[in-house]
């Protein structure tokens, strides 16, 4: 079971807000992303690893709870990378429709291409910016409509 520091979900009056699962092993980066998303009227749940994210997604599937509309994950994490998480999500019949956005502080073209070809909606270089957060709504609106546009956003 995830502890409150490992997996956090805040806000009970967020029913109509898009729900984003933000995954990053860095507490500072998680809090930064969470703050940007909340200021842009997103409901946010955070997880410190890909395995915790999958655990959470499994719990809400089982409980028919709050639907996650988008997953934004760091690429470079110990254990399960963001790419590994992406693959697990896209291989799951229950989760594959959830759009996934990958973030990284490193610009590695082969990594970018691999993520986009693997089903990521977008690959964003850190630090995440308000303009990046605004674009996320376009991915949420595409849920269930066959997302075909894959994007790389470099700095």
Chimera marker file (.cmm) of the C-alpha trace (Angstrom):
<marker_set name="trace">
<marker id="1" x="0.000" y="0.000" z="0.000" r="1" g="1" b="0" radius="0.5"/>
<marker id="2" x="1.298" y="3.445" z="-0.875" r="1" g="1" b="0" radius="0.5"/>
<marker id="3" x="2.031" y="5.874" z="1.903" r="1" g="1" b="0" radius="0.5"/>
<marker id="4" x="0.838" y="9.436" z="1.730" r="1" g="1" b="0" radius="0.5"/>
<marker id="5" x="4.352" y="10.609" z="0.933" r="1" g="1" b="0" radius="0.5"/>
<marker id="6" x="4.762" y="8.008" z="-1.801" r="1" g="1" b="0" radius="0.5"/>
<marker id="7" x="1.450" y="8.575" z="-3.528" r="1" g="1" b="0" radius="0.5"/>
<marker id="8" x="-0.592" y="11.661" z="-2.932" r="1" g="1" b="0" radius="0.5"/>
<marker id="9" x="-3.994" y="12.691" z="-4.154" r="1" g="1" b="0" radius="0.5"/>
<marker id="10" x="-5.331" y="16.041" z="-3.086" r="1" g="1" b="0" radius="0.5"/>
<marker id="11" x="-8.630" y="17.789" z="-3.440" r="1" g="1" b="0" radius="0.5"/>
<marker id="12" x="-12.131" y="16.448" z="-2.959" r="1" g="1" b="0" radius="0.5"/>
<marker id="13" x="-13.980" y="19.136" z="-4.925" r="1" g="1" b="0" radius="0.5"/>
<marker id="14" x="-12.106" y="18.313" z="-8.117" r="1" g="1" b="0" radius="0.5"/>
<marker id="15" x="-14.810" y="16.159" z="-9.731" r="1" g="1" b="0" radius="0.5"/>
<marker id="16" x="-15.010" y="18.143" z="-12.974" r="1" g="1" b="0" radius="0.5"/>
<marker id="17" x="-11.299" y="18.809" z="-13.364" r="1" g="1" b="0" radius="0.5"/>
<marker id="18" x="-9.146" y="16.667" z="-15.654" r="1" g="1" b="0" radius="0.5"/>
<marker id="19" x="-7.239" y="14.149" z="-13.525" r="1" g="1" b="0" radius="0.5"/>
<marker id="20" x="-3.496" y="13.897" z="-14.126" r="1" g="1" b="0" radius="0.5"/>
<marker id="21" x="-1.197" y="11.272" z="-12.647" r="1" g="1" b="0" radius="0.5"/>
<marker id="22" x="2.264" y="12.871" z="-12.317" r="1" g="1" b="0" radius="0.5"/>
<marker id="23" x="5.162" y="10.418" z="-11.903" r="1" g="1" b="0" radius="0.5"/>
<marker id="24" x="8.682" y="11.496" z="-10.950" r="1" g="1" b="0" radius="0.5"/>
<marker id="25" x="11.270" y="10.059" z="-8.563" r="1" g="1" b="0" radius="0.5"/>
<marker id="26" x="12.387" y="13.576" z="-7.583" r="1" g="1" b="0" radius="0.5"/>
<marker id="27" x="10.224" y="15.061" z="-4.817" r="1" g="1" b="0" radius="0.5"/>
<marker id="28" x="11.166" y="18.581" z="-5.904" r="1" g="1" b="0" radius="0.5"/>
<marker id="29" x="10.184" y="17.918" z="-9.529" r="1" g="1" b="0" radius="0.5"/>
<marker id="30" x="6.939" y="16.197" z="-8.444" r="1" g="1" b="0" radius="0.5"/>
<marker id="31" x="5.948" y="19.166" z="-6.298" r="1" g="1" b="0" radius="0.5"/>
<marker id="32" x="6.859" y="21.606" z="-9.087" r="1" g="1" b="0" radius="0.5"/>
<marker id="33" x="4.785" y="19.723" z="-11.686" r="1" g="1" b="0" radius="0.5"/>
<marker id="34" x="1.935" y="19.296" z="-9.213" r="1" g="1" b="0" radius="0.5"/>
<marker id="35" x="1.878" y="23.040" z="-8.515" r="1" g="1" b="0" radius="0.5"/>
<marker id="36" x="1.849" y="23.970" z="-12.204" r="1" g="1" b="0" radius="0.5"/>
<marker id="37" x="-0.980" y="21.528" z="-12.901" r="1" g="1" b="0" radius="0.5"/>
<marker id="38" x="-3.095" y="22.641" z="-9.923" r="1" g="1" b="0" radius="0.5"/>
<marker id="39" x="-2.741" y="26.305" z="-10.883" r="1" g="1" b="0" radius="0.5"/>
<marker id="40" x="-4.106" y="25.315" z="-14.292" r="1" g="1" b="0" radius="0.5"/>
<marker id="41" x="-7.165" y="23.637" z="-12.733" r="1" g="1" b="0" radius="0.5"/>
<marker id="42" x="-6.097" y="20.018" z="-12.949" r="1" g="1" b="0" radius="0.5"/>
<marker id="43" x="-6.829" y="17.403" z="-10.309" r="1" g="1" b="0" radius="0.5"/>
<marker id="44" x="-3.429" y="15.823" z="-9.537" r="1" g="1" b="0" radius="0.5"/>
<marker id="45" x="-2.263" y="12.551" z="-8.064" r="1" g="1" b="0" radius="0.5"/>
<marker id="46" x="1.484" y="12.052" z="-7.704" r="1" g="1" b="0" radius="0.5"/>
<marker id="47" x="3.599" y="8.907" z="-7.571" r="1" g="1" b="0" radius="0.5"/>
<marker id="48" x="7.338" y="8.577" z="-6.955" r="1" g="1" b="0" radius="0.5"/>
<marker id="49" x="7.889" y="5.619" z="-9.284" r="1" g="1" b="0" radius="0.5"/>
<marker id="50" x="6.481" y="3.745" z="-12.232" r="1" g="1" b="0" radius="0.5"/>
<marker id="51" x="5.566" y="0.803" z="-10.012" r="1" g="1" b="0" radius="0.5"/>
<marker id="52" x="3.632" y="3.085" z="-7.619" r="1" g="1" b="0" radius="0.5"/>
<marker id="53" x="1.843" y="4.623" z="-10.604" r="1" g="1" b="0" radius="0.5"/>
<marker id="54" x="0.800" y="1.171" z="-11.836" r="1" g="1" b="0" radius="0.5"/>
<marker id="55" x="-0.287" y="0.260" z="-8.310" r="1" g="1" b="0" radius="0.5"/>
<marker id="56" x="-2.482" y="3.375" z="-8.158" r="1" g="1" b="0" radius="0.5"/>
<marker id="57" x="-3.934" y="2.768" z="-11.619" r="1" g="1" b="0" radius="0.5"/>
<marker id="58" x="-4.775" y="-0.793" z="-10.583" r="1" g="1" b="0" radius="0.5"/>
<marker id="59" x="-6.489" y="0.430" z="-7.418" r="1" g="1" b="0" radius="0.5"/>
<marker id="60" x="-8.733" y="2.891" z="-9.211" r="1" g="1" b="0" radius="0.5"/>
<marker id="61" x="-9.549" y="0.275" z="-11.863" r="1" g="1" b="0" radius="0.5"/>
<marker id="62" x="-10.611" y="-2.171" z="-9.128" r="1" g="1" b="0" radius="0.5"/>
<marker id="63" x="-12.591" y="0.435" z="-7.208" r="1" g="1" b="0" radius="0.5"/>
<marker id="64" x="-14.181" y="2.027" z="-10.278" r="1" g="1" b="0" radius="0.5"/>
<marker id="65" x="-12.870" y="5.234" z="-8.804" r="1" g="1" b="0" radius="0.5"/>
<marker id="66" x="-11.650" y="8.477" z="-10.261" r="1" g="1" b="0" radius="0.5"/>
<marker id="67" x="-10.552" y="8.108" z="-13.860" r="1" g="1" b="0" radius="0.5"/>
<marker id="68" x="-7.080" y="9.307" z="-14.811" r="1" g="1" b="0" radius="0.5"/>
<marker id="69" x="-7.264" y="11.447" z="-17.955" r="1" g="1" b="0" radius="0.5"/>
<marker id="70" x="-3.507" y="11.847" z="-18.525" r="1" g="1" b="0" radius="0.5"/>
<marker id="71" x="-0.207" y="10.510" z="-17.204" r="1" g="1" b="0" radius="0.5"/>
<marker id="72" x="2.871" y="12.723" z="-17.215" r="1" g="1" b="0" radius="0.5"/>
<marker id="73" x="6.057" y="10.916" z="-16.268" r="1" g="1" b="0" radius="0.5"/>
<marker id="74" x="9.750" y="11.536" z="-15.965" r="1" g="1" b="0" radius="0.5"/>
<marker id="75" x="11.841" y="9.401" z="-18.301" r="1" g="1" b="0" radius="0.5"/>
<marker id="76" x="14.864" y="8.731" z="-16.081" r="1" g="1" b="0" radius="0.5"/>
<marker id="77" x="13.769" y="6.968" z="-12.896" r="1" g="1" b="0" radius="0.5"/>
<marker id="78" x="15.379" y="4.094" z="-10.999" r="1" g="1" b="0" radius="0.5"/>
<marker id="79" x="13.815" y="0.680" z="-11.463" r="1" g="1" b="0" radius="0.5"/>
<marker id="80" x="11.155" y="1.393" z="-14.053" r="1" g="1" b="0" radius="0.5"/>
<marker id="81" x="11.912" y="4.204" z="-16.517" r="1" g="1" b="0" radius="0.5"/>
<marker id="82" x="9.205" y="6.418" z="-17.967" r="1" g="1" b="0" radius="0.5"/>
<marker id="83" x="9.528" y="4.437" z="-21.191" r="1" g="1" b="0" radius="0.5"/>
<marker id="84" x="8.984" y="1.177" z="-19.281" r="1" g="1" b="0" radius="0.5"/>
<marker id="85" x="5.878" y="2.685" z="-17.669" r="1" g="1" b="0" radius="0.5"/>
<marker id="86" x="4.651" y="3.852" z="-21.085" r="1" g="1" b="0" radius="0.5"/>
<marker id="87" x="5.046" y="0.335" z="-22.503" r="1" g="1" b="0" radius="0.5"/>
<marker id="88" x="3.179" y="-1.236" z="-19.575" r="1" g="1" b="0" radius="0.5"/>
<marker id="89" x="0.313" y="1.221" z="-19.985" r="1" g="1" b="0" radius="0.5"/>
<marker id="90" x="0.070" y="0.772" z="-23.752" r="1" g="1" b="0" radius="0.5"/>
<marker id="91" x="0.155" y="-3.040" z="-23.376" r="1" g="1" b="0" radius="0.5"/>
<marker id="92" x="-2.805" y="-2.968" z="-20.967" r="1" g="1" b="0" radius="0.5"/>
<marker id="93" x="-6.261" y="-3.191" z="-22.519" r="1" g="1" b="0" radius="0.5"/>
<marker id="94" x="-7.658" y="-1.359" z="-19.480" r="1" g="1" b="0" radius="0.5"/>
<marker id="95" x="-5.118" y="1.506" z="-19.562" r="1" g="1" b="0" radius="0.5"/>
<marker id="96" x="-3.935" y="1.933" z="-23.158" r="1" g="1" b="0" radius="0.5"/>
<marker id="97" x="-6.371" y="4.776" z="-23.922" r="1" g="1" b="0" radius="0.5"/>
<marker id="98" x="-4.833" y="7.009" z="-21.243" r="1" g="1" b="0" radius="0.5"/>
<marker id="99" x="-2.545" y="9.534" z="-22.968" r="1" g="1" b="0" radius="0.5"/>
<marker id="100" x="1.048" y="9.540" z="-21.688" r="1" g="1" b="0" radius="0.5"/>
<marker id="101" x="3.461" y="12.488" z="-21.838" r="1" g="1" b="0" radius="0.5"/>
<marker id="102" x="7.154" y="11.911" z="-21.105" r="1" g="1" b="0" radius="0.5"/>
<marker id="103" x="9.433" y="14.538" z="-19.536" r="1" g="1" b="0" radius="0.5"/>
<marker id="104" x="13.217" y="14.537" z="-19.408" r="1" g="1" b="0" radius="0.5"/>
<marker id="105" x="16.023" y="16.924" z="-18.539" r="1" g="1" b="0" radius="0.5"/>
<marker id="106" x="18.165" y="15.309" z="-21.240" r="1" g="1" b="0" radius="0.5"/>
<marker id="107" x="17.722" y="15.738" z="-24.983" r="1" g="1" b="0" radius="0.5"/>
<marker id="108" x="18.566" y="12.341" z="-26.448" r="1" g="1" b="0" radius="0.5"/>
<marker id="109" x="17.016" y="12.032" z="-29.949" r="1" g="1" b="0" radius="0.5"/>
<marker id="110" x="16.895" y="8.227" z="-29.888" r="1" g="1" b="0" radius="0.5"/>
<marker id="111" x="15.088" y="8.363" z="-26.535" r="1" g="1" b="0" radius="0.5"/>
<marker id="112" x="12.600" y="10.927" z="-27.861" r="1" g="1" b="0" radius="0.5"/>
<marker id="113" x="11.877" y="8.856" z="-30.967" r="1" g="1" b="0" radius="0.5"/>
<marker id="114" x="11.547" y="5.629" z="-29.017" r="1" g="1" b="0" radius="0.5"/>
<marker id="115" x="8.997" y="7.188" z="-26.650" r="1" g="1" b="0" radius="0.5"/>
<marker id="116" x="6.952" y="8.781" z="-29.428" r="1" g="1" b="0" radius="0.5"/>
<marker id="117" x="6.999" y="5.561" z="-31.457" r="1" g="1" b="0" radius="0.5"/>
<marker id="118" x="6.021" y="3.662" z="-28.306" r="1" g="1" b="0" radius="0.5"/>
<marker id="119" x="2.834" y="5.684" z="-27.937" r="1" g="1" b="0" radius="0.5"/>
<marker id="120" x="3.724" y="8.816" z="-25.969" r="1" g="1" b="0" radius="0.5"/>
<marker id="121" x="1.645" y="11.831" z="-26.964" r="1" g="1" b="0" radius="0.5"/>
<marker id="122" x="4.496" y="14.223" z="-26.378" r="1" g="1" b="0" radius="0.5"/>
<marker id="123" x="8.081" y="14.379" z="-25.133" r="1" g="1" b="0" radius="0.5"/>
<marker id="124" x="8.847" y="17.545" z="-23.162" r="1" g="1" b="0" radius="0.5"/>
<marker id="125" x="12.212" y="18.800" z="-21.975" r="1" g="1" b="0" radius="0.5"/>
<marker id="126" x="12.331" y="19.827" z="-18.326" r="1" g="1" b="0" radius="0.5"/>
<marker id="127" x="11.727" y="22.091" z="-16.671" r="1" g="1" b="0" radius="0.5"/>
<marker id="128" x="8.028" y="21.891" z="-17.414" r="1" g="1" b="0" radius="0.5"/>
<marker id="129" x="6.637" y="25.320" z="-18.248" r="1" g="1" b="0" radius="0.5"/>
<marker id="130" x="3.168" y="26.848" z="-18.109" r="1" g="1" b="0" radius="0.5"/>
<marker id="131" x="2.956" y="26.743" z="-21.917" r="1" g="1" b="0" radius="0.5"/>
<marker id="132" x="3.577" y="22.962" z="-21.751" r="1" g="1" b="0" radius="0.5"/>
<marker id="133" x="0.809" y="22.553" z="-19.183" r="1" g="1" b="0" radius="0.5"/>
<marker id="134" x="-1.661" y="24.462" z="-21.371" r="1" g="1" b="0" radius="0.5"/>
<marker id="135" x="-0.991" y="22.044" z="-24.255" r="1" g="1" b="0" radius="0.5"/>
<marker id="136" x="-1.852" y="19.046" z="-22.093" r="1" g="1" b="0" radius="0.5"/>
<marker id="137" x="-5.582" y="19.793" z="-22.371" r="1" g="1" b="0" radius="0.5"/>
<marker id="138" x="-5.412" y="18.945" z="-26.074" r="1" g="1" b="0" radius="0.5"/>
<marker id="139" x="-4.233" y="15.446" z="-25.210" r="1" g="1" b="0" radius="0.5"/>
<marker id="140" x="-6.956" y="15.009" z="-22.591" r="1" g="1" b="0" radius="0.5"/>
<marker id="141" x="-9.621" y="16.042" z="-25.091" r="1" g="1" b="0" radius="0.5"/>
<marker id="142" x="-8.404" y="13.280" z="-27.418" r="1" g="1" b="0" radius="0.5"/>
<marker id="143" x="-9.018" y="10.429" z="-24.951" r="1" g="1" b="0" radius="0.5"/>
<marker id="144" x="-10.828" y="7.656" z="-26.759" r="1" g="1" b="0" radius="0.5"/>
<marker id="145" x="-10.563" y="9.324" z="-30.160" r="1" g="1" b="0" radius="0.5"/>
<marker id="146" x="-7.434" y="7.637" z="-31.506" r="1" g="1" b="0" radius="0.5"/>
<marker id="147" x="-4.562" y="9.999" z="-30.784" r="1" g="1" b="0" radius="0.5"/>
<marker id="148" x="-2.400" y="10.275" z="-33.856" r="1" g="1" b="0" radius="0.5"/>
<marker id="149" x="-0.318" y="13.417" z="-33.332" r="1" g="1" b="0" radius="0.5"/>
<marker id="150" x="2.968" y="12.747" z="-31.554" r="1" g="1" b="0" radius="0.5"/>
<marker id="151" x="5.049" y="15.772" z="-30.583" r="1" g="1" b="0" radius="0.5"/>
<marker id="152" x="8.498" y="16.606" z="-29.329" r="1" g="1" b="0" radius="0.5"/>
<marker id="153" x="8.805" y="19.886" z="-27.447" r="1" g="1" b="0" radius="0.5"/>
<marker id="154" x="12.438" y="20.857" z="-27.046" r="1" g="1" b="0" radius="0.5"/>
<marker id="155" x="13.870" y="24.033" z="-25.660" r="1" g="1" b="0" radius="0.5"/>
<link id1="1" id2="2" r="1" g="1" b="0" radius="0.2"/>
<link id1="2" id2="3" r="1" g="1" b="0" radius="0.2"/>
<link id1="3" id2="4" r="1" g="1" b="0" radius="0.2"/>
<link id1="4" id2="5" r="1" g="1" b="0" radius="0.2"/>
<link id1="5" id2="6" r="1" g="1" b="0" radius="0.2"/>
<link id1="6" id2="7" r="1" g="1" b="0" radius="0.2"/>
<link id1="7" id2="8" r="1" g="1" b="0" radius="0.2"/>
<link id1="8" id2="9" r="1" g="1" b="0" radius="0.2"/>
<link id1="9" id2="10" r="1" g="1" b="0" radius="0.2"/>
<link id1="10" id2="11" r="1" g="1" b="0" radius="0.2"/>
<link id1="11" id2="12" r="1" g="1" b="0" radius="0.2"/>
<link id1="12" id2="13" r="1" g="1" b="0" radius="0.2"/>
<link id1="13" id2="14" r="1" g="1" b="0" radius="0.2"/>
<link id1="14" id2="15" r="1" g="1" b="0" radius="0.2"/>
<link id1="15" id2="16" r="1" g="1" b="0" radius="0.2"/>
<link id1="16" id2="17" r="1" g="1" b="0" radius="0.2"/>
<link id1="17" id2="18" r="1" g="1" b="0" radius="0.2"/>
<link id1="18" id2="19" r="1" g="1" b="0" radius="0.2"/>
<link id1="19" id2="20" r="1" g="1" b="0" radius="0.2"/>
<link id1="20" id2="21" r="1" g="1" b="0" radius="0.2"/>
<link id1="21" id2="22" r="1" g="1" b="0" radius="0.2"/>
<link id1="22" id2="23" r="1" g="1" b="0" radius="0.2"/>
<link id1="23" id2="24" r="1" g="1" b="0" radius="0.2"/>
<link id1="24" id2="25" r="1" g="1" b="0" radius="0.2"/>
<link id1="25" id2="26" r="1" g="1" b="0" radius="0.2"/>
<link id1="26" id2="27" r="1" g="1" b="0" radius="0.2"/>
<link id1="27" id2="28" r="1" g="1" b="0" radius="0.2"/>
<link id1="28" id2="29" r="1" g="1" b="0" radius="0.2"/>
<link id1="29" id2="30" r="1" g="1" b="0" radius="0.2"/>
<link id1="30" id2="31" r="1" g="1" b="0" radius="0.2"/>
<link id1="31" id2="32" r="1" g="1" b="0" radius="0.2"/>
<link id1="32" id2="33" r="1" g="1" b="0" radius="0.2"/>
<link id1="33" id2="34" r="1" g="1" b="0" radius="0.2"/>
<link id1="34" id2="35" r="1" g="1" b="0" radius="0.2"/>
<link id1="35" id2="36" r="1" g="1" b="0" radius="0.2"/>
<link id1="36" id2="37" r="1" g="1" b="0" radius="0.2"/>
<link id1="37" id2="38" r="1" g="1" b="0" radius="0.2"/>
<link id1="38" id2="39" r="1" g="1" b="0" radius="0.2"/>
<link id1="39" id2="40" r="1" g="1" b="0" radius="0.2"/>
<link id1="40" id2="41" r="1" g="1" b="0" radius="0.2"/>
<link id1="41" id2="42" r="1" g="1" b="0" radius="0.2"/>
<link id1="42" id2="43" r="1" g="1" b="0" radius="0.2"/>
<link id1="43" id2="44" r="1" g="1" b="0" radius="0.2"/>
<link id1="44" id2="45" r="1" g="1" b="0" radius="0.2"/>
<link id1="45" id2="46" r="1" g="1" b="0" radius="0.2"/>
<link id1="46" id2="47" r="1" g="1" b="0" radius="0.2"/>
<link id1="47" id2="48" r="1" g="1" b="0" radius="0.2"/>
<link id1="48" id2="49" r="1" g="1" b="0" radius="0.2"/>
<link id1="49" id2="50" r="1" g="1" b="0" radius="0.2"/>
<link id1="50" id2="51" r="1" g="1" b="0" radius="0.2"/>
<link id1="51" id2="52" r="1" g="1" b="0" radius="0.2"/>
<link id1="52" id2="53" r="1" g="1" b="0" radius="0.2"/>
<link id1="53" id2="54" r="1" g="1" b="0" radius="0.2"/>
<link id1="54" id2="55" r="1" g="1" b="0" radius="0.2"/>
<link id1="55" id2="56" r="1" g="1" b="0" radius="0.2"/>
<link id1="56" id2="57" r="1" g="1" b="0" radius="0.2"/>
<link id1="57" id2="58" r="1" g="1" b="0" radius="0.2"/>
<link id1="58" id2="59" r="1" g="1" b="0" radius="0.2"/>
<link id1="59" id2="60" r="1" g="1" b="0" radius="0.2"/>
<link id1="60" id2="61" r="1" g="1" b="0" radius="0.2"/>
<link id1="61" id2="62" r="1" g="1" b="0" radius="0.2"/>
<link id1="62" id2="63" r="1" g="1" b="0" radius="0.2"/>
<link id1="63" id2="64" r="1" g="1" b="0" radius="0.2"/>
<link id1="64" id2="65" r="1" g="1" b="0" radius="0.2"/>
<link id1="65" id2="66" r="1" g="1" b="0" radius="0.2"/>
<link id1="66" id2="67" r="1" g="1" b="0" radius="0.2"/>
<link id1="67" id2="68" r="1" g="1" b="0" radius="0.2"/>
<link id1="68" id2="69" r="1" g="1" b="0" radius="0.2"/>
<link id1="69" id2="70" r="1" g="1" b="0" radius="0.2"/>
<link id1="70" id2="71" r="1" g="1" b="0" radius="0.2"/>
<link id1="71" id2="72" r="1" g="1" b="0" radius="0.2"/>
<link id1="72" id2="73" r="1" g="1" b="0" radius="0.2"/>
<link id1="73" id2="74" r="1" g="1" b="0" radius="0.2"/>
<link id1="74" id2="75" r="1" g="1" b="0" radius="0.2"/>
<link id1="75" id2="76" r="1" g="1" b="0" radius="0.2"/>
<link id1="76" id2="77" r="1" g="1" b="0" radius="0.2"/>
<link id1="77" id2="78" r="1" g="1" b="0" radius="0.2"/>
<link id1="78" id2="79" r="1" g="1" b="0" radius="0.2"/>
<link id1="79" id2="80" r="1" g="1" b="0" radius="0.2"/>
<link id1="80" id2="81" r="1" g="1" b="0" radius="0.2"/>
<link id1="81" id2="82" r="1" g="1" b="0" radius="0.2"/>
<link id1="82" id2="83" r="1" g="1" b="0" radius="0.2"/>
<link id1="83" id2="84" r="1" g="1" b="0" radius="0.2"/>
<link id1="84" id2="85" r="1" g="1" b="0" radius="0.2"/>
<link id1="85" id2="86" r="1" g="1" b="0" radius="0.2"/>
<link id1="86" id2="87" r="1" g="1" b="0" radius="0.2"/>
<link id1="87" id2="88" r="1" g="1" b="0" radius="0.2"/>
<link id1="88" id2="89" r="1" g="1" b="0" radius="0.2"/>
<link id1="89" id2="90" r="1" g="1" b="0" radius="0.2"/>
<link id1="90" id2="91" r="1" g="1" b="0" radius="0.2"/>
<link id1="91" id2="92" r="1" g="1" b="0" radius="0.2"/>
<link id1="92" id2="93" r="1" g="1" b="0" radius="0.2"/>
<link id1="93" id2="94" r="1" g="1" b="0" radius="0.2"/>
<link id1="94" id2="95" r="1" g="1" b="0" radius="0.2"/>
<link id1="95" id2="96" r="1" g="1" b="0" radius="0.2"/>
<link id1="96" id2="97" r="1" g="1" b="0" radius="0.2"/>
<link id1="97" id2="98" r="1" g="1" b="0" radius="0.2"/>
<link id1="98" id2="99" r="1" g="1" b="0" radius="0.2"/>
<link id1="99" id2="100" r="1" g="1" b="0" radius="0.2"/>
<link id1="100" id2="101" r="1" g="1" b="0" radius="0.2"/>
<link id1="101" id2="102" r="1" g="1" b="0" radius="0.2"/>
<link id1="102" id2="103" r="1" g="1" b="0" radius="0.2"/>
<link id1="103" id2="104" r="1" g="1" b="0" radius="0.2"/>
<link id1="104" id2="105" r="1" g="1" b="0" radius="0.2"/>
<link id1="105" id2="106" r="1" g="1" b="0" radius="0.2"/>
<link id1="106" id2="107" r="1" g="1" b="0" radius="0.2"/>
<link id1="107" id2="108" r="1" g="1" b="0" radius="0.2"/>
<link id1="108" id2="109" r="1" g="1" b="0" radius="0.2"/>
<link id1="109" id2="110" r="1" g="1" b="0" radius="0.2"/>
<link id1="110" id2="111" r="1" g="1" b="0" radius="0.2"/>
<link id1="111" id2="112" r="1" g="1" b="0" radius="0.2"/>
<link id1="112" id2="113" r="1" g="1" b="0" radius="0.2"/>
<link id1="113" id2="114" r="1" g="1" b="0" radius="0.2"/>
<link id1="114" id2="115" r="1" g="1" b="0" radius="0.2"/>
<link id1="115" id2="116" r="1" g="1" b="0" radius="0.2"/>
<link id1="116" id2="117" r="1" g="1" b="0" radius="0.2"/>
<link id1="117" id2="118" r="1" g="1" b="0" radius="0.2"/>
<link id1="118" id2="119" r="1" g="1" b="0" radius="0.2"/>
<link id1="119" id2="120" r="1" g="1" b="0" radius="0.2"/>
<link id1="120" id2="121" r="1" g="1" b="0" radius="0.2"/>
<link id1="121" id2="122" r="1" g="1" b="0" radius="0.2"/>
<link id1="122" id2="123" r="1" g="1" b="0" radius="0.2"/>
<link id1="123" id2="124" r="1" g="1" b="0" radius="0.2"/>
<link id1="124" id2="125" r="1" g="1" b="0" radius="0.2"/>
<link id1="125" id2="126" r="1" g="1" b="0" radius="0.2"/>
<link id1="126" id2="127" r="1" g="1" b="0" radius="0.2"/>
<link id1="127" id2="128" r="1" g="1" b="0" radius="0.2"/>
<link id1="128" id2="129" r="1" g="1" b="0" radius="0.2"/>
<link id1="129" id2="130" r="1" g="1" b="0" radius="0.2"/>
<link id1="130" id2="131" r="1" g="1" b="0" radius="0.2"/>
<link id1="131" id2="132" r="1" g="1" b="0" radius="0.2"/>
<link id1="132" id2="133" r="1" g="1" b="0" radius="0.2"/>
<link id1="133" id2="134" r="1" g="1" b="0" radius="0.2"/>
<link id1="134" id2="135" r="1" g="1" b="0" radius="0.2"/>
<link id1="135" id2="136" r="1" g="1" b="0" radius="0.2"/>
<link id1="136" id2="137" r="1" g="1" b="0" radius="0.2"/>
<link id1="137" id2="138" r="1" g="1" b="0" radius="0.2"/>
<link id1="138" id2="139" r="1" g="1" b="0" radius="0.2"/>
<link id1="139" id2="140" r="1" g="1" b="0" radius="0.2"/>
<link id1="140" id2="141" r="1" g="1" b="0" radius="0.2"/>
<link id1="141" id2="142" r="1" g="1" b="0" radius="0.2"/>
<link id1="142" id2="143" r="1" g="1" b="0" radius="0.2"/>
<link id1="143" id2="144" r="1" g="1" b="0" radius="0.2"/>
<link id1="144" id2="145" r="1" g="1" b="0" radius="0.2"/>
<link id1="145" id2="146" r="1" g="1" b="0" radius="0.2"/>
<link id1="146" id2="147" r="1" g="1" b="0" radius="0.2"/>
<link id1="147" id2="148" r="1" g="1" b="0" radius="0.2"/>
<link id1="148" id2="149" r="1" g="1" b="0" radius="0.2"/>
<link id1="149" id2="150" r="1" g="1" b="0" radius="0.2"/>
<link id1="150" id2="151" r="1" g="1" b="0" radius="0.2"/>
<link id1="151" id2="152" r="1" g="1" b="0" radius="0.2"/>
<link id1="152" id2="153" r="1" g="1" b="0" radius="0.2"/>
<link id1="153" id2="154" r="1" g="1" b="0" radius="0.2"/>
<link id1="154" id2="155" r="1" g="1" b="0" radius="0.2"/>
</marker_set>
